[in-house]
Amino acid sequence: MKIATIIIRTLIGLLFLFTSIGFFLKLFPEPALEGNFKAFQLGIVASSYLIPLAKSIELLCGLSFVTGRYVTLANILIFPVTVNILFINFFLTPEGIPMALFVFLGNLFLIYTHWENYKGLFVAK
């Protein structure tokens, strides 16, 4: 289980680092957008803060996953991002569902493997 945790944590961390660094350094051309996803993307870009915020969280959590430090915190921070990645791909770009499922289920797996660290959040005081 420990080896699987390290492998999944590292793969997800590298994926988040790759996409966030690519965004900030403009390493990739803008993909051709169409239909509802184009309208959705234009709305997010118009907000001017949402994509840089999400990519900053991805960068920090990617560093955390790759180094293995603060993974418990990174799992909580990245969870809403992974849910949105899953829903965007499910509803707007179905060709990305396999990667979105890997990121979402990988995040759930990491939360499960660190569950002892989260138990205190669910205890009534």
Legacy VTK file of the C-alpha trace (Angstrom):
# vtk DataFile Version 3.0
C-alpha trace
ASCII
DATASET POLYDATA
POINTS 125 float
0.000 0.000 0.000
2.864 2.354 0.816
4.454 1.901 -2.609
1.112 2.515 -4.355
0.657 5.672 -2.274
4.079 6.980 -3.264
3.527 6.171 -6.950
0.085 7.785 -7.146
1.165 10.789 -5.080
4.192 11.337 -7.317
2.279 10.893 -10.588
-0.437 13.327 -9.542
2.176 15.751 -8.227
4.130 15.656 -11.491
0.929 16.129 -13.485
-0.029 19.203 -11.449
3.513 20.599 -11.698
3.587 20.015 -15.460
0.260 21.751 -16.109
0.796 24.662 -13.738
4.361 25.424 -14.852
3.227 25.106 -18.469
0.468 27.634 -17.770
2.671 30.180 -16.022
5.532 29.943 -18.547
3.123 29.757 -21.513
4.767 26.560 -22.789
1.695 25.232 -24.581
-0.399 26.816 -27.334
-3.988 27.633 -26.522
-6.178 24.679 -27.509
-8.890 25.193 -30.089
-12.124 25.550 -28.143
-15.639 24.971 -29.402
-19.221 24.849 -28.245
-20.198 25.035 -24.600
-16.629 24.559 -23.397
-15.572 27.683 -25.316
-18.275 29.742 -23.593
-17.319 28.277 -20.223
-13.611 28.973 -20.775
-14.286 32.547 -21.888
-16.260 33.144 -18.685
-13.477 31.789 -16.487
-10.820 33.807 -18.315
-12.985 36.928 -17.985
-12.873 36.593 -14.200
-9.091 37.236 -14.497
-8.248 35.625 -11.145
-9.767 32.146 -11.190
-7.357 30.331 -13.517
-4.194 31.828 -11.928
-5.588 30.912 -8.506
-6.322 27.314 -9.519
-2.926 26.963 -11.213
-1.172 28.388 -8.128
-2.934 25.827 -5.941
-1.987 23.105 -8.426
1.649 24.247 -8.301
1.817 24.262 -4.500
0.009 20.937 -4.162
2.122 19.405 -6.923
5.268 20.406 -5.024
3.784 18.976 -1.861
2.903 15.663 -3.510
6.291 15.279 -5.177
8.254 16.111 -2.011
5.892 14.186 0.279
5.586 17.103 2.699
2.243 18.558 3.844
0.352 15.959 1.795
-2.604 16.042 4.195
-3.069 19.774 3.644
-2.458 19.477 -0.099
-5.170 16.811 -0.400
-7.732 19.153 1.144
-6.624 22.151 -0.936
-6.636 20.300 -4.247
-9.891 18.375 -3.712
-12.241 21.141 -5.018
-9.955 21.565 -8.032
-10.089 17.835 -8.821
-13.880 17.808 -8.474
-14.115 20.688 -10.951
-11.692 18.984 -13.334
-13.903 15.890 -13.217
-17.163 17.785 -13.771
-15.766 19.967 -16.564
-14.548 16.888 -18.393
-17.732 14.926 -17.694
-20.085 17.645 -18.948
-18.051 19.624 -21.488
-15.035 17.669 -22.765
-15.692 13.922 -22.496
-12.406 13.015 -24.187
-10.587 14.105 -21.009
-12.578 11.866 -18.647
-9.872 9.165 -18.199
-7.274 11.664 -16.967
-9.858 13.501 -14.855
-10.920 10.207 -13.252
-7.291 9.347 -12.494
-6.717 12.700 -10.775
-10.000 12.569 -8.830
-9.716 8.928 -7.756
-6.030 9.402 -6.998
-6.907 12.318 -4.721
-9.557 10.198 -2.977
-7.011 7.387 -2.590
-4.493 9.767 -1.006
-7.152 11.078 1.375
-7.995 7.470 2.288
-4.341 6.600 2.935
-3.939 9.645 5.201
-7.343 9.235 6.889
-5.833 9.171 10.394
-4.823 12.812 9.879
-8.396 13.829 9.013
-10.274 12.070 11.817
-10.049 15.093 14.093
-12.023 17.156 11.619
-15.059 14.927 12.065
-15.139 14.626 15.856
-17.815 16.579 17.723
-16.379 18.599 20.585
LINES 1 126
125 0 1 2 3 4 5 6 7 8 9 10 11 12 13 14 15 16 17 18 19 20 21 22 23 24 25 26 27 28 29 30 31 32 33 34 35 36 37 38 39 40 41 42 43 44 45 46 47 48 49 50 51 52 53 54 55 56 57 58 59 60 61 62 63 64 65 66 67 68 69 70 71 72 73 74 75 76 77 78 79 80 81 82 83 84 85 86 87 88 89 90 91 92 93 94 95 96 97 98 99 100 101 102 103 104 105 106 107 108 109 110 111 112 113 114 115 116 117 118 119 120 121 122 123 124
